[in-house]
């Protein structure tokens, strides 16, 4: 028997139980572990079925192999693996899981899936030594991308957000230049950055204002790496600015990956390039998830990343 969850049309979270059969051929059964809360979950909990598509029941899971089906090689009972969602017990095909090396890191810091997305985001920056890069938005995904960028030989790395604690964390990670657009003249900032010939702007904000700012600060012929998901049916752009700017717009969603980034993400978590410990601000059990989500949807300025433990 497994406990899992689903989102109702009004966004409420319903906990449900389901039978889980033995794993089939080329499958393993994964038990316990943890699963990260994605921004997709947050918007689905806020909007319900007005968010289309609604978030699935988790997709940032990690757990332990408890049973092995026929024909399975490469993993054994007791191995910690990345894969699955919010279910306490789930069967997964071996082509949908990745073995995690021996590590003392707790499960909540082995949320591999978003790190794999951040690796794709960094890949699409096409970084050259001495590049100047600005990151618009430093929520959880933006901070992950920053961790990756900080290991490249950049000339300048600039971070822009609207929340103090996120910018403070960016500075703790090693970023020297940060700006809070609620406290400065955004037009003056844009003019200053435009004059600096910013090679790449990574927009992780997921909102229209972030895309507009990225458009205003990237150099002519540069690159806007559109990582954030502007959730909804429409977004706008100034076609004249885009035409005259001659820059490349790159959609760096995980669907645009140019390699399997899970293995790379696991290696870099293991080696400390990506460190989730300072980024995970909220944890709860699956039973506590509905109450936690209510608080997050109402607004919690301290929130960066939540993880649900699965036993």
N, C-alpha and C positions, 0 to 999 in steps of 0.2 A: 504494500500500500504506500502511495506517495501523496504528499500534500503539495499543492501548487496553487496558482491564483489565475484570475482572469479579470480583465477590465469590463465593466458593465457599460451600456450605452451612455449613462450619465457620468461616467468616469470613476465611479466607486470601484473599490477592489473587493472581489469576492474570493475567499479562500475555499478551495474544493479539494476533495480526496479522489484519487483514482487508482485502480489496480494497474500494476506494472508487470507484464509477463516476463519470463526469462528472456535474456537477449538472444536474438536470432543469429544467423550466420553473418560474420563480419560486423557484429555488434558487441558492445560492452554495456554493462549496467554501471551507472555512475551514481554514487550516493553522497549526500551531504555537501560540504564545502560552502560556497558563497556565490552571490551573483550581484553585479553592480546595477545601480539604478541609472538608466540613460535619460538624457534630456527628452527623448521620445516618450519615455514613461511619464515624465512630468507633464508634458503637454497633453498626453492622452488622459491623465487623471484630471486635468483642468478642463478639457474640452469634450471628453467622452467621444462619441461617434462623430462629432464635428471635426475631429482630427482624423484625416484620412490619408494613408491607412492608420488604423489604431496600432499601438505598440503590441507586439506579441508578448507572451508570458515570460519575458526575460530572454536575453541573448548574450549576457556577459558572464557566463557561469564558469566555475571551477569546482572540481570535486574529486572523488576517489573511486577507482575501479573496484567494484564489489563482486561482479560476476563477468565472466568472459564467454562469449559465444563461440561457435565452431569457426575454424579457419582464421582466428585472430592471431596476429603476430605483432611483436613490437611493444605490447603493453601487457601487464599482468595484474592480478588482484593486488590492491594496495597502492598502485601507482596513482599519483596526483596528476590530473589532466585538466586542460582547458576545454570547455565545451558545455553546451546546454544552457538552461535558463533558471527560473525560480523553483522548479520542481525539486523536492527533497530526494527523489529517486527518479532516474530517467534512463532510458535506453538510447544509445547514440551509435550511429555508424562510425566505424573507425576512420572514415574519411572526413569526419566532422569533429575530431578531437585531436589534441596535441599534448604530448607528454611533457610534464614539467620536471625539471631536474631536481635532485635532492636539494632541499633548501629549508632554512629555518624561518623564512618569511611566512607569516600567517596567511591564510587563504585570502583575507580581505585586501592584501597587497599583491595578490596574483591575479587580478582582474585583467586578463590578457587582451580580450577583444578590443576595448577602446585604445589600448596601446598599439595594437596592430593597425588601427585606423590612423593613429597619429604618425606611425611610420610611413603610411601611404601619403599623408599630408606633407611630410618632410621630403619624401621622394619627389613629389611634384613641384617642389621649390626649385629643383635643378640647380643646386647651390654651386657657385664658383668661389674659390678663395678670394676674400676681400669684398664679397657682396655686402650690400646694405639692405637689411630686412626689417620691416615693421610688422608687428602682429597686432591686429585689431581684435580685442576681446581676449581676456585671459581667465575664462572659467576653467573647468576641469580639462577640457580638450585643449584649450589654448595653452594651459600650463604644461600639459604633456608635450605639446609641440615645442614649447620653449625649452624644455629639458633636452629634447633632441637637437634643437638649433644651437644650444650652448656648447655643443661638442664639435661645431664646425668653425673654421677659421674666418669669421665674419669681421668686416670693418666696423659695422654698426648694427646694433640690435635694439629696436625701439618697441616698447609695449604700451598699448593704449586700452583703457577700460573705463568703467564708470563706478567701480566698487573698490573702496580703499583696501580691504583685506586681501583682495586678489592681487592688487598692485604691490602690496607689501610682501606677499609671498613670492611674486616674480622677482623682487629685489633680493629676497633671501636666497633664491635659487641662483642668483648671479647676474641679473639684468641691471645695468647701470642707469638706463634712461627710461623712465615711465611717466605717463601722463594720464590724469583723470580729466576727462572732457566735461565733467560737471563743474569744474573749478577754473577752467581757462577758456579763452576765446578760441573756439574750434577753428574758425577761419584763419586766425593767425598761426595756429599750429599747422594747419594744412599747408599754408604758404611756406612756412619754414621747412617742412619736410619735403615738399615738392622741389624746393631749391636744392635739396641735398642729393637728388638723383637716387631715390629709393628703388633698388633693383626688383625686389619682390615684396608684395604686401600679402600677408596671410590673413584672410578674414575668417576668424573663427566665431564671430559674434552671433551669427544666425539671425540678424535683423537688418532691416532696410538701411538704417542709419550707418551701420558698419560697412555695408557695401558702398554707400555714398562716400564715406570717408576714404575707403580704399581707392575709389576712383579719383579722388582729389589729391592723393599723395603719391601714387605710383609714378615713376618717371615715364617719359615718352618711350615707348618700345619695351617697357618693363613687363612684369607679370603680376596679375592678381590671382592668387591661389584661393579660390572660393571653397573653403573647407566647411564653414558653418551652414547648416540647413535652415533656410528661411522657410519655416513651416507654414504652409498655406498654399493657395492656388495662384497667387500672383506676386511678382516683385517688379520693380521698375528700374530703369537706368536712363541716363542722359545719352542718347545716341550720338550727339555731337561730341561730347567729351570722349566717348569710347572711340569714335571714328578718328578724331584728331589726335588722340593719345596714342593710338597704334599699339596698345599693349595687348598681351595675350591674357585671356580669361581661362583659367583652368579649374574645372570642377573636380576636386580631389576627394570626393566621397569614396567610401570603401569599394564601391562598384567600379571605380576607376583604377584599382590597384594594378601595378605593372609587374608584380611578383607576389608570391605567397608571403605575406608579412607576419603571419603568426609566429613562425619559427624565429624570424629576426627579433620580434617583440619579446619572445621568451628569453632569447639570449641576452638582450639588452636589459631586461628586468633583472635577470640573474647577475649581470655584471654591474648593475647600479647606474646605468645610463638613464633609465627611467625608474623613478622612485615614487611609488604611490603613497608612501607613509605620510608625507606632509599634506597630501591632497585629499585623503579620505577623512571627512569631517563628521559623518553620521553613519552609525551602524544600528541595525535592529534585526530581530528575528523575523521570520516570515509571518508569525502571528501578530507582530507589532507593526508590520508594514502598512496596513490601512491607516493607522493612527499617525505614523510618521509621515505618510504622504499628505495627509490633511494639513499638517504643519508646513510642509514644503510648498504646497500649492498656495497657502495663505501668505507665504513670503518669509524667508529666513535668511537674513543678510550674511550669516556665518556659513551658509551652505556652499560647499564646492562639489563634493562627491559623496553619495550614499551607497552603502553596501548592505545587502541582506544576507545574514548567515543562515545556513540551511541545515545545521546540526552536524 
